[in-house]
Every structure is written in structure tokens, then in C-alpha cells.
Amino acid sequence: MNGLYALKPWYAARLGGLRTALARRGVSPDTLTAAGVLCAAGAGAALALLPAPAAAAPVALLLAARLAFANLDGALARDTGRTTHRGSVLNELGDRAADLLVLAGFLTLAPLWLVATAALAATLPSWVSLAGAAAGAERLNGGPVGKTERCLLAVVAAATGWAVPVLAVVAVGSALTAAFRLGRLWRVLGEAGAAR
């Protein structure tokens, strides 16, 4: 079950021309990571400060840009031979910060405990994937509520004002995504251990 992550190759192909232009201009992949975090902060601010449905358009545009930058930074680094361990760490920190900044936008719309629960749950799928990569497995992605789905859910909240139900879906869906990835990881590591 890959969710909207299955669209990543199609989306990356659509961004190919932009990636080429950025490479020609010598833009740093780290700059794109930072731009993605700023877009997420803007989306969180729009969610917090604008009423539904007026918040929908700015939140959708800023989160679309956030996802584009998240796609472009690593691809640009690979295309230009600028992949580094530091860049990988910055990319991961940028992704987590962006997720948390968007969810912080819900602080004016929902109880603190629910926002905190959703924020914690939203980090779980990435922690599972990073733990698997640290154990030597391929980085796992996908699941019912990953990064792309969380962005889409934020747009739904911005359009409808349904902050509490959306946060509940983010929390439960992210926990299920982490469990889904952990199950896959457990099988992969078990098969790798049996093959030795």
C-alpha cells in the first residue's frame, strides 16, 4: 500500500524541466530544502490565521510548493553530484520541521493535546523508515497517511474548518502507516537475516 506516494515518479517527471533549470543556475539543494520549510511555515500560518474556506487556496498552493521542493532537493543533489551525508540529514530535518510547522497551524483550531498527538504520530512513519535504513534495509515509503496525504488533509481542514476530525485522521492514519512500514521492515530484515 503506497498511497499517494505511488504518484512520486509521475510528479518527479513533471518537475524535470524545473530541475534542469535549477541545475543550470547552480541552485543548492539545501536552498530548496529551506524553501520547502518556509512554504510549510506559510501554510501553517494561513491555516491558523485565515478562516475556512478562505484558507484553502493559500494552504493548497503553499503545500504544493512544499511538496515540490521536497521532491526537487534530493533529485537536484543526485543530478548534480552534490549528494552528501550532511545534505541527507538536512533533508530529513527539513521534512520533519515542515510537517510540524503545518500541524502547528492547528493550534488555534483544536485542543493542544490533539495537535500534539497528531504531531507525534506524524513523525512515527519516518522514524520507522530511518530505523530500517540504519539497520541496512532500503528506505521504506508509502502507507495510508504519509507526507503527501498529511498535506492533502491540511487542505481539507483549511477548506472545511474540520480541524478536529482531520487531526484525528492524521493521528490514527500516521500510526497505521508506521505500523504498516514496521511490518514490511520486519519481514525484510527477517528475510535478510535468513539469507545469511
Secondary structure, DSSP 4 states (H G I P E B T S, - for coil): --GGGGGHHHHHHHTHHHHHHHHHTT--HHHHHHHHHHHHHHHHHHHHHS-TTTTHHHHHHHHHHHHHHHHHHHHHHHHTT---HHHHHHHHHHHHHHHHHHHHGGGGTS-HHHHHHHHHHHHHHHHHHHHHHHTTPPPP---SS-HHHHHHHHHHHHHH--HHHHHHHHHHHHHHHHHHHHHHHHHHHHHHHHH-
